[in-house]
Every structure is written in structure tokens, then in C-alpha cells.
Amino acid sequence: MGCGKTMQLLQVAFNYEERGHKVCVIKPRTDTKNGTKLLTRIGPERETDFCFDRSTDIFKEVSKKYKKVHCVLVDEAQFLTPAQADQLMKITIELDIPVMAYGLRLNFRQQDGGFEGATRLLQIAHDIEEIKTICECGHKATLNCRFLDNKLMTDGPDILIDDGKTKIEYRALCPACYEKHLKGDK
């Protein structure tokens, strides 16, 4: 989306490690574009500690192998299941490890409830901080939009993996630009 979520996650990891603390960095296996790495548009990258899928018990994984970390950092948190969001809360309560999750709050369809993991995180989070980004017009972008071959899409599956035949792109837009793209005025 281009707002710097992954960059901020990497900055938090750096801050912990600079002070001699260990972190556990995870992301969903569905985020296949960089394998097991986190990459940013401006360069920094990092290997994850583990990738999870919808059946992974994140609490069990962290309590077995990462119990001595000082923080768990989750990228693309919108792809969590509600149960996994609850497992993250359990990590903060039972293991006394802070968890910071970075992700989108709403899918590209804008109206059907969004991502179930994001919804659950919004319900149980201790703190929520918005990371702002800019629309192509220069105004604050608030909408996550999917473009397929440069055409705005308003329907389809939450997860669409680039097959190399079509150009799949996600852009952050303000409501006014969204409406213009919807009408075909852009």
C-alpha cells in the first residue's frame, strides 16, 4: 500500500536489537512476493523468524521457540484468523511479551467487513496507531484499492497472487480519487 507499515516494523525491530533485546518477526505464508523475507520499497529487508498459515497456532509456536524474546512483530496482520489474533493477545497476557501487528484494516472491496483478522485485532488491541499515506493527488489516502491491468476492481477474492500474466497492483487512494477511478475518469 505504500504507507511504510513494514518499514516501521523493521525500525521497531532495529530499536529493540540495538538495545540488546531479541525480537520474533513473523508474516503470513500467503504473502509470497518475497518468500520468507520482509522487504520495503526503500530498501531495508529482513528474514522472518517464521511464516504462518491459517492453521498455525502462533501462541504455541512462540511459547515453544521464542519465549525469551522481548517483542513479537507481525507483518501483514490482516491475514490472521480471529483465533490467531486472540493467540497474539494470549502471548501478551500469559508470556508477558508485547506484540505489535502491522496490517490493513479494510480490504479493497470497502464494504463487506474487511479482513477478519484485522477486525478482531481492532476489537482487542490495547493501542491502535494509524500510519498515514498519501493518495496520488496528494491528499490523505484512506482506501486500499486493487487494480488489475490498471482497472479498479471492486470485487474478487481477498487474496490475489500475481500470476505473471496480469498486472495486479494495490494503491492507497483518497475517497475522491476512488470515486474518479470508479467512474473511469482517471
N, C-alpha and C positions, 0 to 999 in steps of 0.2 A: 504494500500500500504506500510505502514511501514516507512514513512518518517517523521512522527511527526506532521502532519497538525493539528490534534485535540489537541495534547499536546501543540502546540504553541498557539492555540486558547484559551485553558484553562489558559495558562500563561498570555496572554493578559487580560483575564477576571480578573484573580487574581490581576494583576498590577493595573487595574482600581479600583477594590473594595478595595484594600489595601489603596488607597488614598481617600476612602470615596465616590467614584463615583459608579453609578448604570450602569449595562450593560443589554442588552437583547440578550440572546443566543438562536438561532433557528437552526433547521435542518429539512430536508425533511422527510415527513411521510414514504416515500419509504425505508428509512434506518431503517429497522425493527429489526436489530440484537440486539439492546439494548433498545427497547421500546422508551421512551422519554428521555433517558439518553445519554450523551456523555461519552464514555469510551475510555481509552487509553491502549496500550499494556503494559505500565509500571505502571499502577495503578490508577492515578488520574481519577476521574469521576465527572460529574455534571449533574443535571437535567436541561433540556432546559426550556426556558420560554414558547415557543410554537413550535409545529411542523407544517409544511405547506405542502400542496399538490399542484398540478398543477393549481388548481382553486383559491388558496388563493391570495388575494390582500395584499401583505406584507406591502405596504405603508399604507393602511387603518388600518391594524392590529396594526402597530407600532404607527401610529398617534392617534389611539383611546386609547390604553392601555400602551404605552411605550414612550410617548412623552417627558418624563422627564429623560430618560436615557442619558448617556454620550457616548455610543457606541453600535452599533448593530454588533454582531458577528454571522457569518453564517458558519455552518459546512456542508460538502458535497455539496458545491455550484454548482457543475457540474449538479445537478439535478434541478436547477432553470429553468424556462422557460425564453426566451428572454424578455418577458414582465416583469417578476419578477426581472430580472437583472436591467431593466430600473426603476422599482419601488425602488430598492435599491439606485440608483443614485438620484431619486427624494427625498428620505429620507435625503441624504447628502445635497441636494440643498435647499429644502423647509423647512425641520425641523432642518437643521444645525447639524445633528448627523453623526459622522463618521461611516462608515460601513467597516468592514473587512470580506472578504469572503475567505474561505479556501476550496479548492477542486482540482480535477484533470483537466488538460487542454485537455486531449485526452482520448478517450475510448480505450478498448482493441483491437479493430479492426485495429487501427493505420492508417487508410487511408480514412475514409468516412466523414471527417469533425468533428468527435468527438462529444462532448456533446454540445447541442445548448446553454445551459446556460453558460457554460464555454466560448464558442466562443463569446457570447455577452459581458460577463464580460471582456474578453481580449480586446474587441473593445472600451469599455468605461471607463476602470479603470484609476484612477489617477496615481496609482503606481502598479507595479507588482513585487513581490519578489518570486523567486524560492526557494522552500525548497528542499534541496538535500537529496538523499538517496543512499544507496549502493546496488549494484547487488550481487547476490550470489557468484560471482567471486571476489568481492572486488572493482570493477570499479564503476564509477558513473552510476546509473540506471536512464534511461530516459523514459522507456516504461512501461505502465500499462498493465499487461498481465493476462488473465484469464486462469485458469487451471480447468478442470473438470476431476475428478478422476485421477489427476496427468498428464493429457494430455493437452498440449497447445491448446487453442481454438482460432480460428481466425474469427469465425462467430457466430451470435446469437444476442439475444436482448441486449440492453444496460444494462437493469436491470435483474438480475437473482437471485432470492431469494433461499437460501438453503432450500431444502425440507426434509432434514434429510436422504435421500436415496443415494444421490450422494455427493461427496466431491467437493465443489466449493471453490476455493482459488484464490486470486489475489496476484500477486507478481510483484515487480518492477525489471526489468531486463535492462541490457545494450544491445545495438544493437547486439553485438557479441553473447551473450548468447541467445538472442531471436532467432537468426538465427540457433543456435545449437539445441534449443528446436524445432524449426520449422522443421528441418531436422530429428529430432528424435535421435540426437547424445548425448542427456543428459540422 
